[in-house]
Structure formats: C-alpha cells, structure tokens
Amino acid sequence: MEISVAQLSQIVVPFVVTIVATLLFSCYMLLDPAVWLARFMQLTDMSLNFRIFVLVLGCGYFLLAWVAEKHLLPRLAKLLGLAKEKLGKFPKQRKTYKLIQAKMCF
C-alpha cells in the first residue's frame, strides 16, 4: 500500500501547523506576554536572562531529541533486536504482512 503525496500532506500539514502555532504561542508567552494575558494565566515575572535560559533549554532538548531519534535510537533498537535474537529461544520473525507484501512485489 503506497501513500501518495496528497494523502501524506493531508496527514502531516495539520500536525505541523499545530506544532508551529503552539511553539509560537509558547514563545510569545515566555518572552513578552500582554499584561492581561499574564494576569489571566497568573504568570510570574522573570528576568530576561532567565527567559532566554528557558528558551535555550527548550531548543537544547529539541536538538537532543532529534539527534537521538535520527542516530542513537535506531542503533539501540538494532542492538536490542540482536540481543533478543541471541538470548531468545526463537529467531526473529518478520511480520506476516511484510512477507506477503514482499511476495506481491516480486
């Protein structure tokens, strides 16, 4: 089953727009919220240095999560799969739908 670009964009675009809108609103509330919004949300006053520190921590977390997802976690999953295969009684078995899909393609 192949997903077309149009189907993929229908799934991904709303998610990305939501994430970007949330990020922008969070940055607005962190850096310079309106007085009425700060009062309504009961935000405490913070120095500019601390606000920037919190923003840098958030960016650092995002960078760490991205690096882990792209480089570290796939290797860890492969190592765990190999360990499970060596320590387990049964060899690793492919999913049935993947086997059927591979037979249909060839």
C-alpha positions in Angstrom: 0.0 0.0 0.0 1.6 3.2 -1.2 0.7 6.6 0.2 0.6 9.5 -2.3 2.0 12.9 -1.6 -1.5 14.4 -1.4 -2.6 11.8 1.2 0.6 12.4 3.2 0.2 16.2 3.1 -3.4 15.8 4.4 -1.9 14.0 7.4 1.3 15.9 8.0 0.3 19.6 7.3 -2.3 19.9 10.1 0.1 18.4 12.6 3.0 20.7 11.6 0.7 23.7 11.7 -0.5 22.8 15.2 3.1 22.3 16.4 4.3 25.6 14.9 1.3 27.5 16.3 1.9 26.1 19.8 5.6 26.9 19.6 4.9 30.5 18.6 2.3 31.0 21.3 4.7 29.5 23.9 7.5 31.8 22.8 5.1 34.8 23.0 4.0 33.8 26.5 7.6 33.3 27.6 9.2 36.4 26.1 6.7 39.2 26.1 3.1 38.3 27.1 0.4 41.0 27.2 -0.4 42.3 30.7 -4.0 41.0 30.6 -2.7 37.6 29.5 -0.1 37.4 32.2 -2.7 38.3 34.7 -5.2 35.8 33.4 -2.6 33.0 33.2 -1.1 34.0 36.5 2.4 34.2 35.1 5.2 35.3 37.4 7.7 37.9 36.5 11.0 36.6 35.3 14.2 38.3 34.3 15.1 38.4 30.6 18.2 36.3 31.3 16.1 33.5 32.8 13.6 33.7 30.0 16.4 33.3 27.5 17.8 30.4 29.6 14.5 28.6 29.5 14.3 29.1 25.7 17.8 27.8 25.2 16.9 24.7 27.4 13.9 24.1 25.2 16.0 24.3 22.0 18.6 22.1 23.5 16.0 19.5 24.4 14.6 19.6 20.8 18.1 19.2 19.4 18.9 16.3 21.7 15.6 14.5 20.9 16.2 15.0 17.1 19.8 13.6 17.3 18.6 10.6 19.4 15.7 9.9 17.0 17.9 10.1 13.9 21.1 8.5 15.1 21.1 6.9 18.6 17.7 5.1 18.9 17.8 3.2 15.6 21.2 1.7 16.6 19.9 0.9 20.0 16.8 -0.8 18.5 19.1 -2.9 16.3 21.3 -3.9 19.2 18.3 -4.8 21.3 16.9 -6.9 18.4 20.2 -8.7 18.0 20.4 -9.3 21.8 16.8 -10.6 21.8 17.6 -13.0 18.9 20.7 -14.3 20.6 19.2 -14.7 24.1 15.8 -15.9 23.0 14.8 -19.4 22.0 13.3 -18.5 18.7 14.8 -16.5 15.9 13.4 -13.1 15.0 10.4 -13.4 12.7 9.3 -10.9 10.2 5.7 -9.6 10.3 3.3 -11.6 8.1 2.1 -8.6 6.2 5.7 -7.7 5.3 6.3 -11.2 3.9 3.1 -11.1 1.8 4.0 -7.6 0.6 7.4 -8.7 -0.4 6.0 -11.7 -2.3 3.5 -9.5 -4.1 6.1 -7.0 -5.3 8.3 -9.6 -6.9 
